Amino acid sequence: MRFSVSLPAAGHHSTWQGISDVTDAAEALGFSSVHALDHLLAPKANTEPYGRIFEPFVTLSHLAARTQRLKLVTSVLIVAMREPVTVAKQAATLDVVSGGRLVLGVGAGWLAEEFANVGADFHTRGARTDETIRVCRHLWSGSQEPFHGRFTSFDDFTFEPLPLQGAALPILVGGHSDAALRRAVTLGDAWQGTYIGTEPVRSLADFGAAVTRLRELSSDRRLPAIGARVWWGVHLSGNPGEMSTQVRAWEAAGCQDLTIAFGPADVAIGRMRAFAEEVMPAFA
């Protein structure tokens, strides 16, 4: 089991200093990665937590310069609201800047009003997400062959710098729909279930059902790495023994990377330290 940190980069409490301090603590305490959320222009009904949110590529570029070991994860980038070649370029550049530590987490999105705000088509978001992954893989590979998709085409082009990880730069797929699970199996390297946010809190049973479906879809394919993003105080609570038991339950359900939202920076670092010292050693 690996343990990662969902950065306090969204909501009224989020600050640049807090994001930096939590990242420094994650590196020092032995967490595996830090994850940056994404929204561009959420409607007023979703002001908290998505009205104030730090853009993930910019955020992770800053954090790349102050860390040496942590994986840097977009968790998840709503790529269907963005131009695919730009996503490929930003990801490749960040992978170079970070020394090959980027994991590009992608998702199709769920806020129709946000898509309308940025002039993106909500109804084709799944197809656009799939095609963006294919565009990224094509460009990252260094291929000079033309690309012709439903939404993106190019014939005469150059693309550098290539990511240090090349076309193997890991792509994590988020989402709970059957389409998202299929995307993780056919186009991704990893899948992450999200159990925090403004939607109704999902449970360990929901995670187990998704993992079962992933295994069905992977019957003749490689099973993607499996992770979950959870809330401190909701999915993890109590004393260290109780939290260890809760982590064991996620592990038994198939989780390989548990990404934890520890809360605002002013309380997160203390929680992270206690978790790293009193829970994580049992899962080394």
N, C-alpha and C positions, 0 to 999 in steps of 0.2 A: 504494500500500500504506500502510495506517495501522498503527500499533503501539500496543498497549495493555498494561496491567499487571494481572495477576491478583493481588489483594491477599493478603498473608500473614495471612489472617484465620481460618485453621483449623489445627488441630494443636497439639501441646504447646508449640511455640515461639512461638505467636501472642500478641502483646501489643497493647494499645491504642496505646501509644507507637510501636511498630513499624509498625502500620497507618498511623498519622498521618505518620510520617517517610517511608515509602515513597510515600504520596500526594503529599506536598510535593515529593519528588524527581521524581515523574512529571510534575507540573505544570511544574516548572522545566526539565526536560529535553526537553519537547516531545512526550511521549506523548499519545495521543488520548483515552484513557479509563481509568478504573480499574473493576475488576470484583470484586464481593463474592459469595462463595459462600453456599450455603444448605443447612442441615439443621436439623431441630427436635429430634428425640429419637431419634437413631440407636441401634441395639442395641450391646451391649458388644463384639461382634465387629468393629464398625467404629469403635471408640473413637479410633483413630488413622487418619485425621485428624479425624473428624467428632464426636468426643466433646466437644472444645473448639472452638466455632465462634461467631463474633460475628454476631448477627442483622443481615441486610443492610439493611433499611430504617433501623434505628437507626444503623448504621455509616455509611451513605451520607448521612444527614441531618447527622451530625457533619462529614463530609468536605465537604459542600456549603458549610458555613460557613467553611472554611479554604481554599477554592479559588475560582477565578474562571472557568476555561476548560474544565477537564476534563469530559467526559461521565461520568455516574455510572450504572453498569450493574449490575443484579442478574443474576448469571450462574452458575446460573439459579435463580429462585425456584420452589420446588415448590408451585405454586398449588393443586393438587388436595388438599393437606393443609390448606388455608385456606378461610375463608369469603369468597366472591367480592366482595361489596360492600366488605368491609374492605380487601381488596387494592386495589380501585379507589380507595378513599378515601386509603389510605396513599400510593399512587403519585401521585395528583393533588396531595396536599399536598407531597410531596417535589419534584415538578416545579415547584411554585410557589416553595418555599423555595430551590431551586437556580437559579432564573431560567430554567427551561425546559431543564435539562440531563440529565433522566432518560431512560434507556432501560430499559424493563421487560423483562428476560429471564425467560422462563418455561420450565418443563419439567414433564413428567408424573411424574418420579420413578421409582425402581427398587428401593427397599428396602421390601419388603413388611412387614418387622417394624416399621419406623418408622411406616408407615401405621397398623398395629395399635396402636402405642404412643399415638398421638394420636387414635384413634377414627375414622380416615378409611378409606374403602373403596378398597382397592388395585385392585380389579377394574374400577372405573369411572373410574380416574384419567385416562384419555385423554379420555373424554367430559366429565369435569369441567374439565379443562384447556381444552378447546375452548369450553365454555360460559363459563368465567371470562373468557376473552378477549372474548367477545361482550358480557358484562356490562360490562366495563371500557369498551369502545368506546361502548356505549349511554350510560352515565353520563357519560363524558368529553365526549360531544358536546353536552351540555346539553339533550338531548331530555326532554320531559315525558311521552312515551308510555309506557304500561305495558310491562313486560318479563315474558314467561312462557316459562321454559325448563324443562328436565327436572328441574333441581335447585334453581333459584332463580327466584322470581317476586315482583314488586312492582307495585302499581298507583298508590297515592297516595304521592308521595315528593317530596322536594327533595334536590338534591345540589350542594353547593358547598363549597370553591372548585373551579372547573374547573381542570384543568392548563393551564399557559400554552400548551402545544402542542396543547391540545384533543384531539379524537378521533384526531389524527395523532401523538400521543405514540408513539414507535417501540416496537414489540414485537419482541423477539428470541426466537426459538424454539430451544431446545437439544434434542439427542437424535439418535440414529442410526437408529432404527426407521423403517420406511416410513411409519408413522402420523405420526411427528414431522416427517419431510420434507414430507409432505402438509400438515401443520399450518402449517409455515413458508410454503408456497406459497399456501395459501388464506386464512390468518388473520394471518400475520406480515409484518413488514417486513424481517426479517433472519433468517439461520440461523447457528448456531455449532456446529461440531463440537468435541467435548471430547476431548482426547488426553492428559489428565492425570488422576490419581486412583488409586483402589485397584484399578480394573479392569485387565485386561491392557492394556498400552500399545498403542494403535492406531497405524497407520502413515500415511505420506503416501499410500500406495496406497489405504487405506481412505477417506481424505478425497477422493481423486479419484473413487472409485466413488460416494460420496455426492453430490458435485457433479454428476456425470453424471446421477444419478437426479433431482436437483433440476431440472436442465435439461429432462429428459423430462417431469416433472410440470408444468413451467412453459411447455410448448409453446404454450399459448393464454392465458397469464397473464404478469404481470410477474415476472421472476426476482428473488427476495429478495436483499438484500446477503448476502455469504458471508464467514464468518470461521472461525477455528480458535483453540482455546485449547491451548497447548503448554507443555512442560516445558523449562526451561533445563537443559542437561546431558544431555538425552535426545534432543530434536528439534533443539536448537541447541547446538553445541559446537565446540571448536577455536578457531583464530585468526579475526580479523575477516574475512579473505578466505573462509575455509571457511564461516563463518556467513552471509556474504552469498550464497554459492552455495546454501546451504540455504534461505534466505529466497526466493531466486529460484525454487526448485523449488516452494515453497508458492504463490507468486504465479502461476506457470505453471499450477498445478492449479486455480486459480480463487479463491484466498484474497485478500480485499480488506482484512481486518483481522486481524492476527496478535496474539493476546493471550498474553502470556508470563508464566508463573509463574517468577519469578527466584529463589525460595527464601525462607528466613527473612530477616527484615529486616536482621539483622546482616551478611549477605553480599549481599542483594538490591540495595542502593543502589549499591555499587561495580560490580556487574554491569550495572545499568541505565545508569550513567554511561558505562561502556566501550561498551556497545551503542549508546547514543544518539550518542556521539562518533565511533565507528569504523564503524558499520554503517548506521544510519538515514539519514545524509546521501545515500547512494547511491539512496535510494528516495523522496526528497522529491518 
